[in-house]
Amino acid sequence: MELTVTTAWTIAKTVAEISQRLYSFGKTLKDREAKQRVDEILDQVRELKHSASKLEDENRELREKLRFKSDEYEFRNPFWYHKTKPDEPLCPTCFATTTPAPMSQPSRDDAGMWRMCLVCRGSVLEQRSPRRSRGDSFYSEPGPWS
């Protein structure tokens, strides 16, 4: 991954240097057709630079998505956990959108023990109160922050 970033940076730097040289060269030309041709080449180089930038952004996004499918995270119902922080639950809703958002400390009410996402502010029932019936939906009860 580091090689890809270094390679992309080297390509961008080289394209910028070539653009600058072409621009300087074009300014010294007297022939109108030659100047026009250099300007066309400069436009193509700018387009290539823009395309390379878009590819680099796409590559970064794909690496980020891949990170969430790696072994860095584990699921313990109902939360995801980063393996380096096994005691810090992550919001399942935010995690689905590739955001590792931490959950609050647990809070109790009549339904059971709840945690609130510190990013999306959604609440998740972590543990049902023993008085609740088994047929209740896991996520249907409003939390203390709703």
C-alpha positions in Angstrom: 0.0 0.0 0.0 2.8 2.4 0.9 4.4 1.7 -2.5 1.2 2.6 -4.3 1.0 6.0 -2.5 4.7 6.7 -3.2 4.2 5.7 -6.9 1.1 7.9 -7.2 3.0 10.9 -5.6 6.0 10.3 -8.0 3.7 10.3 -11.0 1.9 13.4 -10.0 5.2 15.2 -9.3 6.6 14.1 -12.7 3.4 15.3 -14.5 3.7 18.6 -12.8 7.3 19.0 -13.8 6.5 18.1 -17.4 3.6 20.5 -17.5 5.9 23.3 -16.2 8.6 22.5 -18.8 6.0 22.4 -21.6 4.5 25.7 -20.5 8.0 27.3 -20.4 8.9 25.8 -23.8 5.6 27.0 -25.3 6.3 30.6 -24.2 9.5 30.6 -26.1 7.9 29.5 -29.4 7.2 32.1 -32.1 5.4 29.7 -34.5 1.6 29.9 -33.9 0.9 26.3 -34.9 3.7 25.0 -32.7 2.4 27.0 -29.7 -1.1 25.7 -30.4 0.2 22.1 -30.5 2.1 22.6 -27.1 -1.1 24.0 -25.6 -3.0 20.9 -26.8 -0.4 18.7 -25.2 -0.6 20.7 -22.0 -4.4 20.1 -22.0 -3.9 16.4 -22.4 -1.3 16.3 -19.6 -3.8 18.2 -17.3 -6.5 15.7 -18.2 -4.1 12.8 -17.4 -3.2 14.5 -14.1 -6.9 14.9 -13.2 -7.6 11.2 -14.2 -4.7 10.1 -12.0 -6.0 12.1 -9.1 -9.5 10.5 -9.5 -7.9 7.0 -9.6 -5.9 7.8 -6.5 -9.1 8.9 -4.7 -10.9 5.7 -5.8 -8.0 3.6 -4.7 -8.1 5.2 -1.3 -11.8 4.6 -0.9 -11.4 0.9 -2.0 -8.6 0.4 0.5 -10.8 1.9 3.3 -13.7 -0.4 2.4 -11.3 -3.4 2.3 -10.1 -2.4 5.8 -13.6 -3.0 7.2 -13.7 -6.5 5.7 -10.3 -7.5 7.1 -9.5 -9.3 10.3 -9.1 -6.0 12.2 -12.7 -6.2 13.4 -14.8 -8.9 15.1 -18.5 -9.1 15.6 -19.9 -9.9 19.1 -23.7 -9.5 19.0 -24.9 -6.7 18.8 -21.6 -4.7 18.3 -18.4 -4.7 16.2 -15.1 -4.4 18.0 -11.7 -3.4 16.8 -9.3 -6.1 17.9 -6.9 -3.6 19.4 -9.8 -2.2 21.5 -11.8 -5.2 22.6 -13.7 -3.3 25.3 -14.9 -0.4 23.0 -18.1 -1.4 21.1 -18.7 0.2 17.7 -22.1 1.2 16.4 -23.5 -1.4 14.0 -25.3 1.2 11.9 -22.3 3.4 11.4 -20.0 0.4 10.9 -22.2 -0.7 8.0 -21.3 2.7 6.4 -17.6 2.2 7.1 -17.4 4.5 10.0 -16.0 3.0 13.2 -18.1 5.0 15.6 -17.8 4.3 19.4 -20.8 3.6 21.6 -21.5 5.3 24.9 -21.3 3.7 28.3 -24.3 1.4 29.0 -27.5 2.9 30.5 -30.4 1.0 32.1 -34.1 1.4 31.9 -37.2 -1.0 32.2 -36.4 -2.6 28.8 -32.8 -3.4 29.6 -29.3 -2.0 29.1 -28.8 0.5 26.2 -25.9 2.1 24.5 -26.0 5.2 22.3 -23.8 5.9 19.3 -21.6 8.9 19.9 -21.8 9.7 16.1 -25.2 9.0 14.7 -26.9 9.2 18.2 -28.8 5.9 17.5 -29.5 3.6 20.4 -29.0 -0.1 20.6 -30.4 -2.5 23.2 -27.4 -4.4 24.5 -29.1 -6.6 27.0 -32.8 -7.2 27.5 -34.3 -6.9 31.0 -35.3 -10.4 32.3 -38.9 -9.1 32.6 -39.3 -8.5 28.8 -41.0 -11.2 26.7 -38.8 -13.2 24.3 -40.9 -12.2 21.2 -39.9 -8.5 21.3 -37.8 -7.3 18.5 -34.1 -6.6 19.5 -34.0 -3.1 18.0 -37.7 -2.0 18.2 -37.7 -0.6 21.7 -36.8 3.1 22.0 -33.8 3.8 24.1 -33.4 6.4 26.8 -32.2 8.9 24.2 -35.1 8.6 21.7 
